[in-house]
Amino acid sequence: MNARDAIKISIDCGALVALSYLEDLTDAEMLHRPAPGANHINWQVGHLIWSDHHHLEMGAPKFLKPLPEGFTSIYNAETASVDDPAKLLTKAELLAAREVQQQATIEALYQQSDADLGRETGIFWAPTVAALFSMAGSHWLMHSGQWVIVRRQLGRPPLF
């Protein structure tokens, strides 16, 4: 095993947990806010997809795949309060965009040398390119922990 394989395990773990929590949620349920001012799952998934894209742009930009048209105007800090499903992507559209970005991330990961992975980024929360790639798993895992609360509020049983 090498660093790329270890990072891929982290990405796969984040995907397994996140996709399991999303699997049985409807589009309407993905708009449920667990508390006033908290972000709903639809917006969080959009944020995560944008983040994966942005992290790749910072660490390995030649592997970037485009986001869906208008994505950054739909999913940004100013739109976190939007609850109108007509102004958001559907769950199916989000999951398709997630797949494109994750595959681009994995493709880029396996093209990085050890020296590439060790390259400093100057970013305090991801000081190396390896840390940027690691975010593709840990960031999804962190947000999916928030989704447990929504699932329980909606009457779903624990999954893990």
N, C-alpha and C positions, 0 to 999 in steps of 0.2 A: 504494500500500500504506500502511496505517496500523498503529498499535500493535496493534490487535485482530487484524489479519491476521497480523502477525509472531508474536504469541503463539499463534495458531491453528496456524501452521506448526510451532511447537515441540511443541504438543499432538499434532499429527498424526504427527510424527517419533517421539515417545515411544510412541505407540500402534502404529505400524508395526513398530518394533523389538520391543516387548514381545509383541505378538500373534503375530509371526513366531516368536519363541522358544517361545511356549506352544502353537502350533498342533498340533504332532505329539506333545505329551506326554500321557500317560495320567494319570488321577487318581492312580494308584499312584506314577507317576514324579514327580508334583508333591509327593510327601511325602519324596522323597530329600533327605537333608541332606548338603551337600558336605563338612562337617567337624563334629566333635562340638560341640554348642552353637550351630551356625549354624541360621538359620531356613530351613525348607523353602519351596518356591515357593508352595504353597497358602497358607500363612500370610502370606507377603509380599504376594501378590495381595490378600488380605483387608485387610491393613494399607494398601495403596495405595488401595483403594476407600474405606476409612474416611477416609484422609487427604484424598482428593479431596472427600469430603462435608464434612469438617471445614474445609478451606480455603474452600469455598464458604460455609459457615456464617459464617466470619469476615469474608469479603469482600463477599458478596452474598446474604445469608440468605433474601431473598424468593424466590429461585430454587431453594431446596433441594427435592430429591426424597427420599422416604423410602428408607432402607436396608431390606433384607429383615428380616423379624421376627427378633429375637434376634441380629442381626449383631454388635452391639458386645459382646455377651457371648461370642461365638465368636472374634472377632478383636480381641484386646487384648494388652498386654504380658504379662499373666499366662498367656495361653494359647499363647504362642509355642512351648512345649515339647510341645504336644499332637500326637500322631502317629496317633491313632485316627480313621480316615476317617469313622466314624459321628458324630463330634463336630464335623466340619467340613463346609463346603459342597463340592459337587462342582465340577469345573472349569466345567461348563456353567452352573451357578448363579452362580459367581463372575463369569464373563464376561458374563452377563446383567445382573448388578448393576453391573459396570464400565460397561457401555453406558449404563445409566440415568444414572449419575453423570457420565459424560463428556458426554452430551448436555445435561444440566442445566448443566454448566460452560460449554459452548460457547454455549448459549442466553444464559446470564448474561453471558458475555464480550461478546457483541455488543450487549448493552443498556447497557454501561458507556460513559460519556463519557470524553474525555481527562482531565477533572478527576477523575472517579471513579477511573480507573486510577492517577492520581497521588496519591490520598489515602493518607496515612500510616497504617500499621497498628499501630505500636508493637512489632512483632515483629522481632527482630534478623535472623532468617533469611529474612524476607519483609517488608521495610520498607514496601512499597507494595501496594496492591490488585493492580497489574499483576504484581508478583512472586508474589503468591499464585496468580494465574491461571497464571503461567509454571510453577509447581510441577506442574501437571497434566501437563506434558510431561517436565520434567527429573527429577522424582521417579521416574516410571515408567522412564525411560531409565537412571537410576542403578541401580535394582534389577535391571533386565533384564540389566545387565552381570554381575551375580552369577549369573544363570541360565546364562550361557555355561559356567561351570565344571560345573554339574550336567549340562548337555547333553553336554559332552565326557566326563564320567565315565560317562554312559549310552551312549556310543558314537555320539552324533549328530555329523554333520559341521558345520563352521563355516557360518554363514549369511551373515555379512557380512564 
